[in-house]
């Protein structure tokens, strides 16, 4: 080892020693680094127990010990770009390495909070890391703040320096030599990415104000934090378990978000937020909390909303049924991206269903007649009872999103619905009512002509699609108390009768039936099909269709044209990744009502102890092939080399 190398190693060792945390008056609870009025909060709870659980996910995969895997790929590289592309893969291997997990265990806490909004309506967010017994974490913070050339000190909070990014102002002297105009210290920006470190605490936020709360509380200069508030205590007592815990003060968040949105012109409200407000009624939600954790070898994500019983909420009233039986999902055939069954409430069944439909229509910005108006008009026109005679006697609804449907050209996909009536007479009444409903939706004065076809022994009725929003015919079939409605007549014929072995919940990847409190909604999601559907982009249709280009932008080190073997390797790796995801067991969805709390849980089984081996290995291979061809490009950015992206 030469002298310079020895000095470098010695300096790193000394810095690591100096980075060891010193004693500070830090709060006993990481949540107390945030003010009591924090609007939304999330933390990594108990890193010491979480680290080995995370390590179990990578057990037996190529990332468990990435050194031999990456060097084997380096030995197989044939171009400079392929060789340089291993950096992304190496970085992923470092995150999953035993050394990283060992340091992660030593952290005392990691949390992020939305502490408010600026006067201009921008969110004020802070992320804190309590380095605990990890000298490496402190060393990394010091290295980042000192070795990043564009980070400059812009001020202090309680004598702790804070830093923001500043691009240097370059001038040139008479000889053309670049010089830095550094005669004035950098000025603090009121809303810019801001960093700070004091031994034991690293914090990054959206502004100096955002990071100041955590710094002052860590140093003991401010008392009373989020953990002392009653709503947080109640949520933490139930949901704060090893993993990720989160808490949302929803009434305050809704009020301040709406105010901030108005200050920005009222144009930035997310669709999901608008839907939730319409269906749930923000005044009815007192708080939201939940967790993401490992259990029984799988991964569980829980969302729980506490409800004020004095406030009316269309969604909460709808989700108050007596319970769902897993057998109802035997109507949902494979392959399907998702299927779920919801039981309708015993009391005021029709009113709650129509109330939710009205809320959905309002959330979609629908003008004119609401579903409740349509129902009244249909009842008057046909002298029949839609509310009590049909909706009031329908006990459950199944919604199925098929993986693939055979549809006429130009027809927009639509989920498959199965209605479960209290008796066969009500199912027959639905069968007779559907032509009337379709006539109303399409705006025609006369009832549409019904055609029939027998498929697999099941009589399927069809109605023309003229004037319908999805621009295609609709089909329906009845068997006993079940009525299936959809756009693919073959799927409709199959869904009218149950088949446990062919259902999304059956076969070699069956799901366990729900236990415990009554489940008002139960379903399953095939994550492989869901991810594929999100990433795939359909080919454009119409009189003029753009040519599907089969090449990619040329990165440095790749010849012109792109070597066909590299493109083919990338296609193959991508296909292997989606095939691996397709082997996963379906994730289950459970919705329960317990007192004044509505709780949703999504559970993906078999993610530890090798359960994700094929997914992780194939994903690493796909990243390797992509980075080898594209350098540092993101594999999820559409480059159209498949003719689909």
QUITA-V696616 format. One record per residue. RES is the residue in one small letter. PHI is phi in degrees with one decimal (999 if undefined). Layout:
# QUITA-V696616
{{RES:PHI} {RES:PHI}}
This chain:
# QUITA-V696616
{{x:999} {x:-76.4} {x:-64.6} {x:-63.7} {x:-64.4} {x:-63.7} {x:-63.1} {x:-62.6} {x:-63.9} {x:-62.9} {x:-63.5} {x:-62.6} {x:-63.6} {x:-65.0} {x:-61.5} {x:-61.8} {x:-66.8} {x:-67.9} {x:-78.7} {x:-58.9} {x:-60.9} {x:-100.9} {x:-72.3} {x:-134.0} {x:-80.8} {x:-72.4} {x:-63.4} {x:-71.6} {x:-121.0} {x:-60.0} {x:-65.4} {x:-79.3} {x:-77.3} {x:-115.6} {x:-68.0} {x:-58.2} {x:-87.4} {x:-56.3} {x:-82.7} {x:-145.8} {x:-148.4} {x:-146.4} {x:-145.7} {x:-89.7} {x:-88.2} {x:56.3} {x:-56.6} {x:-61.2} {x:-86.5} {x:-71.8} {x:-56.2} {x:-64.2} {x:-69.3} {x:-66.6} {x:-60.7} {x:-66.0} {x:-67.0} {x:-94.1} {x:-59.4} {x:82.5} {x:-92.9} {x:-67.7} {x:-88.7} {x:-62.1} {x:-136.3} {x:-79.1} {x:-59.7} {x:-63.4} {x:-63.7} {x:-69.4} {x:-71.2} {x:-65.7} {x:-69.0} {x:-61.5} {x:-64.2} {x:-90.6} {x:-66.3} {x:-116.2} {x:-130.7} {x:-63.0} {x:-63.1} {x:-59.9} {x:-66.6} {x:-70.1} {x:-67.2} {x:-73.0} {x:-65.1} {x:-63.3} {x:-66.4} {x:-65.0} {x:-62.2} {x:-63.8} {x:-64.3} {x:-63.6} {x:-62.5} {x:-95.5} {x:-72.3} {x:-59.5} {x:-65.5} {x:-64.7} {x:-64.5} {x:-65.4} {x:-71.9} {x:-60.3} {x:-60.8} {x:-82.2} {x:-65.6} {x:-87.3} {x:-179.6} {x:-135.9} {x:-149.2} {x:-136.7} {x:-144.6} {x:-93.3} {x:-90.6} {x:157.5} {x:-131.0} {x:-75.0} {x:-63.7} {x:-92.2} {x:90.3} {x:-85.1} {x:-68.1} {x:-104.5} {x:-125.2} {x:-136.2} {x:-116.0} {x:-120.6} {x:-129.0} {x:-88.4} {x:-68.9} {x:57.1} {x:-97.9} {x:-102.3} {x:-61.2} {x:-63.6} {x:-65.9} {x:-64.1} {x:-61.7} {x:-62.4} {x:-64.0} {x:-62.3} {x:-61.6} {x:-63.0} {x:-72.9} {x:-96.7} {x:-99.1} {x:-86.2} {x:-62.9} {x:-91.2} {x:-87.8} {x:-131.7} {x:-71.7} {x:-120.0} {x:166.0} {x:-139.9} {x:-129.1} {x:53.1} {x:69.4} {x:-95.1} {x:-68.0} {x:-120.5} {x:-129.4} {x:-136.7} {x:-72.7} {x:-140.1} {x:-77.3} {x:-65.1} {x:-89.7} {x:-98.2} {x:-116.2} {x:-127.2} {x:-79.6} {x:-63.7} {x:-94.2} {x:81.3} {x:-83.6} {x:-70.4} {x:-130.5} {x:-95.8} {x:-78.1} {x:-122.8} {x:-80.6} {x:-121.2} {x:-68.2} {x:-59.3} {x:-95.1} {x:-64.6} {x:-94.0} {x:-68.8} {x:-147.0} {x:-154.2} {x:-55.9} {x:-129.2} {x:-125.4} {x:-155.0} {x:-145.3} {x:-135.8} {x:-46.9} {x:105.2} {x:-140.3} {x:-118.9} {x:-137.3} {x:-130.8} {x:-148.5} {x:-81.6} {x:-167.1} {x:-62.7} {x:-62.2} {x:-63.2} {x:-81.5} {x:-64.9} {x:-56.7} {x:-70.0} {x:-63.2} {x:-66.3} {x:-72.5} {x:-63.7} {x:-82.9} {x:83.0} {x:-84.3} {x:-128.2} {x:-112.7} {x:76.6} {x:-123.1} {x:-60.6} {x:-63.9} {x:-88.1} {x:-80.7} {x:-64.8} {x:-59.8} {x:-65.8} {x:-59.4} {x:-65.0} {x:-68.1} {x:-64.8} {x:-61.7} {x:-97.4} {x:-109.2} {x:-81.5} {x:-128.8} {x:-54.8} {x:140.2} {x:-111.2} {x:-114.3} {x:-138.0} {x:-145.5} {x:-130.7} {x:-81.8} {x:-64.8} {x:-57.6} {x:-68.7} {x:-62.0} {x:-62.2} {x:-65.3} {x:-75.3} {x:-66.0} {x:-62.0} {x:-66.1} {x:-66.0} {x:-64.8} {x:-64.4} {x:-67.8} {x:-96.8} {x:98.2} {x:66.6} {x:-113.4} {x:-119.1} {x:-78.4} {x:-63.4} {x:-60.1} {x:-61.8} {x:-66.9} {x:-63.2} {x:-61.5} {x:-63.6} {x:-63.0} {x:-68.9} {x:-86.6} {x:-101.4} {x:68.0} {x:-53.8} {x:-68.1} {x:-84.3} {x:-96.6} {x:-86.8} {x:-164.9} {x:-128.5} {x:-152.7} {x:172.8} {x:-154.3} {x:-124.8} {x:-149.9} {x:-87.7} {x:-153.1} {x:52.1} {x:78.5} {x:-119.4} {x:-118.9} {x:-115.7} {x:-121.4} {x:-116.8} {x:-127.3} {x:-129.5} {x:-116.9} {x:-86.3} {x:-115.1} {x:-82.2} {x:-64.1} {x:-79.7} {x:-102.7} {x:-85.7} {x:-140.3} {x:-55.7} {x:-68.5} {x:-67.0} {x:-67.4} {x:-67.1} {x:-89.9} {x:-135.2} {x:-70.6} {x:-82.4} {x:139.4} {x:-110.1} {x:-97.3} {x:-61.4} {x:-61.5} {x:-63.7} {x:-76.1} {x:-68.4} {x:-79.0} {x:-88.9} {x:-84.2} {x:-77.0} {x:-83.9} {x:-142.5} {x:-68.6} {x:-156.7} {x:-150.2} {x:-147.6} {x:-123.2} {x:-123.5} {x:-90.7} {x:-83.1} {x:-63.0} {x:-73.1} {x:-101.5} {x:50.5} {x:-58.1} {x:-66.1} {x:-63.8} {x:-69.2} {x:-65.4} {x:-67.4} {x:-60.8} {x:-68.0} {x:-61.4} {x:-62.7} {x:-63.8} {x:-64.5} {x:-61.2} {x:-66.0} {x:-64.3} {x:-80.0} {x:75.5} {x:-70.1} {x:-106.1} {x:87.9} {x:-68.1} {x:-88.6} {x:-52.9} {x:-63.4} {x:-66.2} {x:-62.0} {x:-61.8} {x:-60.9} {x:-65.8} {x:-65.2} {x:-62.7} {x:-69.9} {x:-68.9} {x:-104.6} {x:51.5} {x:-141.3} {x:-103.6} {x:-80.4} {x:-68.5} {x:-78.9} {x:-78.5} {x:-114.5} {x:-61.8} {x:-66.9} {x:-115.5} {x:-111.0} {x:-94.8} {x:-156.3} {x:-130.6} {x:-109.5} {x:-117.2} {x:-124.3} {x:-106.4} {x:-65.7} {x:-64.6} {x:-148.1} {x:-126.7} {x:-88.9} {x:-124.0} {x:-61.8} {x:-59.3} {x:91.5} {x:-79.5} {x:-82.5} {x:-59.4} {x:-145.5} {x:-61.5} {x:-89.4} {x:-114.7} {x:-126.1} {x:-95.8} {x:-112.5} {x:-89.9} {x:-68.0} {x:-152.5} {x:-65.6} {x:-63.2} {x:-68.2} {x:-61.0} {x:-64.2} {x:-64.2} {x:-62.3} {x:-58.6} {x:-77.7} {x:-83.2} {x:-57.4} {x:-58.7} {x:-66.6} {x:-65.6} {x:-65.1} {x:-61.5} {x:-67.6} {x:-65.4} {x:-80.0} {x:79.8} {x:-90.6} {x:-80.6} {x:-112.6} {x:-67.9} {x:-69.6} {x:-73.5} {x:-93.8} {x:-115.8} {x:-129.8} {x:-153.3} {x:-97.6} {x:-126.0} {x:58.5} {x:81.7} {x:-108.1} {x:-80.2} {x:-112.1} {x:-97.4} {x:-131.1} {x:-123.7} {x:-64.0} {x:-99.4} {x:-61.2} {x:81.0} {x:-81.8} {x:-58.5} {x:-88.5} {x:60.3} {x:-165.3} {x:-66.9} {x:-119.8} {x:-125.4} {x:-151.4} {x:-146.7} {x:-124.0} {x:-144.8} {x:63.9} {x:-98.3} {x:-107.6} {x:-127.5} {x:-99.4} {x:-133.8} {x:-170.7} {x:-101.8} {x:-108.9} {x:-64.3} {x:-68.9} {x:-66.9} {x:-63.3} {x:-61.0} {x:-71.6} {x:-74.4} {x:-66.9} {x:-122.7} {x:-78.9} {x:-149.7} {x:-57.7} {x:-72.0} {x:-99.4} {x:-76.5} {x:-62.9} {x:-91.6} {x:-116.1} {x:73.7} {x:-77.5} {x:-124.4} {x:-68.7} {x:-109.2} {x:-79.2} {x:-68.7} {x:-69.0} {x:-130.1} {x:89.3} {x:-57.0} {x:-52.9} {x:-100.4} {x:-86.5} {x:-144.4} {x:-137.1} {x:-158.2} {x:-140.5} {x:-126.0} {x:-87.9} {x:-62.3} {x:-60.1} {x:-67.2} {x:-65.7} {x:-65.9} {x:-61.3} {x:-66.2} {x:-70.8} {x:-83.9} {x:-74.1} {x:-115.1} {x:-64.9} {x:-66.5} {x:-67.1} {x:-123.2} {x:137.2} {x:-65.5} {x:-121.9} {x:-116.1} {x:-61.0} {x:-68.3} {x:-84.4} {x:-77.3} {x:-104.9} {x:-120.3} {x:-133.1} {x:-59.0} {x:-85.5} {x:-80.2} {x:-59.4} {x:95.3} {x:-107.8} {x:-70.3} {x:-119.9} {x:-79.6} {x:-61.4} {x:-55.6} {x:-62.2} {x:-66.0} {x:-69.6} {x:-65.3} {x:-64.9} {x:-62.1} {x:-67.3} {x:-60.1} {x:-64.4} {x:-64.3} {x:-63.5} {x:-62.0} {x:-64.3} {x:-64.0} {x:-70.0} {x:-64.1} {x:-65.3} {x:-63.0} {x:-66.1} {x:-84.3} {x:-69.1} {x:-68.2} {x:-60.6} {x:-82.1} {x:-102.6} {x:-119.6} {x:-127.0} {x:-124.2} {x:-123.2} {x:-109.5} {x:-131.8} {x:63.1} {x:-99.0} {x:-119.6} {x:-106.5} {x:-122.8} {x:-114.0} {x:-130.7} {x:-111.3} {x:-125.4} {x:-105.0} {x:-76.5} {x:57.3} {x:-111.1} {x:-110.2} {x:53.5} {x:90.3} {x:-64.3} {x:-108.5} {x:-55.5} {x:-65.7} {x:-68.9} {x:-67.1} {x:-63.1} {x:-70.4} {x:-66.0} {x:-64.6} {x:-65.7} {x:-63.9} {x:-59.8} {x:-62.9} {x:-65.7} {x:-67.3} {x:-64.8} {x:-67.4} {x:-93.5} {x:-113.0} {x:71.1} {x:-102.2} {x:-66.9} {x:-82.4} {x:-65.3} {x:-94.1} {x:-82.1} {x:-68.7} {x:-114.3} {x:66.8} {x:-77.4} {x:-97.6} {x:74.5} {x:-124.3} {x:-86.6}}
